[in-house]
C-alpha cells in the first residue's frame, strides 16, 4: 500500500459535474417513480411487493445522492 496522499486537482474539477449530474439523476429517478406510482391504478400483491422494495431502497438512494453531492 502506498503512503502517498494527493490528487490531480484538474481531474477532480472535471469529476465534479459528473457527480452533480448523477446526483440530479438519482433525485429525478426517485421523483419520477414515486410520482408515477402514486398516479397509477394498481392493486394487489405485486404492487405491495414493489412498494415495499421501493421503500426499502429509498435510504440507500438518499445516501448515494448525498454522498455524490458531498464529494462534488
Order of alpha helices (4+ residues) and beta strands (2+ residues): alpha-alpha
